[in-house]
Amino acid sequence: MNASKLFAVLAVLSLSPAYAETTLQGTGSTMAGPLYQKWAAEYRQAHRDAKVQYEWKDSSEGVDKAIHHGSDFAVADTPFTLEEERLAQSRAILHLPVALEAVAITYNLPGVPTGLQLSPTVLSGIFLGTIKKWNDTDIKALNPGLDLPALEIRVVHREEESSLHDLFPAFLAKQDPKWTLKRERERNLHWPVGQNVKGNDKVLEKLRLWPGVIAAVDLSYAVQKKLPVAALKNEAGEFVAPTAESLTAALSGFQNLPEDFQVNLTQSRSKDAYPLCSFSYLLVHGNYFDITHDHKKSQALVDFLNWVLTDGQKLEGDLAYTPLPDNFLAQVKEKVGTIKY
């Protein structure tokens, strides 16, 4: 290569971004998987020099990775427990809300294509196996206008949705102590009845084959497949179906987020709130450079977080996740600005 060509190559290289070919690895929540998959693809299109990879496991896996710095970022559906807070104290892990997500309760009930109403207590009883028939008096009391058949309830649950940091298991565990009795040190929910299947598509297969099925799926999947969903009784005593509006209503009790951003949206007192929803928490270290000792990678992570809180928010509605309100976004962006990189 002659001197002029070598000079041209070096000039091009000198103009390349500071974090060229950087890969960021994330892991955690299955429910958030479709959103992070979409974000990773869109971010790559806009930033050819950075790659984001997301491994769908479960929220507890994400929490473990965050505490033990096993990935660049992690994702969970619920905040830390007190024990996890203790373990994470010296690591300054930030809980960054980046979207509102929800679980939908879907079903195959002959003669009842829509309009089913359930309370958290009854939902817990169904998945515990103490409520066995669709015409059980407790279900009938919630649905006076429906002709409920004397049909056996067939419970289906996803094997990847058992972590107590995943939204639906965490929601059930709060309804009845039987879910976690004598299992305080375990991190998974044990399903006492029903069939365990892998993934939303297997749930859909059972829904189509078996009358009487009930299952919990990600709202994004229920919307995509146009599945019937139950309205759930909220803390105000109202039955509300999952929509972008009812997820946003769960935030109405907060003018601002608390300093640590960790809140339980399932107990919102708003009459319009859908109770089975939460933030998708993106977990990162407040002093990321101490983990990586790599300014390029640290800069890449902060750039990705800022993109998630701007352009990334515009993509959420396409997948039935709900963007954060502007005042909450401002708080989260300010927190991202404190990350040391």
C-alpha angles and dihedrals in degrees: 000000000000122000096258094052092046090051090052092051092049090049092054092048091050090057094052117111119273093245099044115175093001116165121206117199122205133177141176139070119059091203091060092047099099091050095050090044089055092045092050092052095045093044091052090053091054096038110037091176095060131059127196120199124188125193115203110220120126136295095258089056088053092051091050091050091049095050094045094036092239094148139024092251137357136205130218137171095218138037124259122283118240090261092051090048088055092050092047098046096100092045100057095221113190122217104212115188107215104165145001114248134180144194118228124209108223130184148175107227117162111230092014106079093158142358102063115155125198136176123220090247094053091043089054090049091052093052091043089054096238090114106056109164132056091229092055110143092242092056093043090053089059093046109043093159097052129088098224115196125231088247129143114252110239109204118206123183134177118246091218090057102069104094114113087228090060113095103241098044089045090050093051093046089060093054101061133011089222089079094066103017110143090358099088093131095049122091099204133078115235113221107219096193140020137043124303114221134173118246138346093283091061089050089053090050091055091045090057095045104042128052110216097037121147124184143158118240135169111276089233090060094045090053093046093051095037092236122175111255131197124238110235128215110245132204091273090057096251126129109234132177122217113267136140088261096051091048091051089048089062086069095052093098091063123075087180135000120258117259094263093042091226111138138151108232094180089079098052112146094212112120089220097051124114104222103209096072139100145168118276099234119211106204119208137158116259090219100040094164090065087061100043105024081207118115092191094056093042090052090049091055093049090048090052092049091051090049091051089054093050120023092013092062090062091063098054099081091058088065098039094257114128123232120233119261114258095252092054091045090055090055093049093047089052090053092050087055089064094059111116112229 
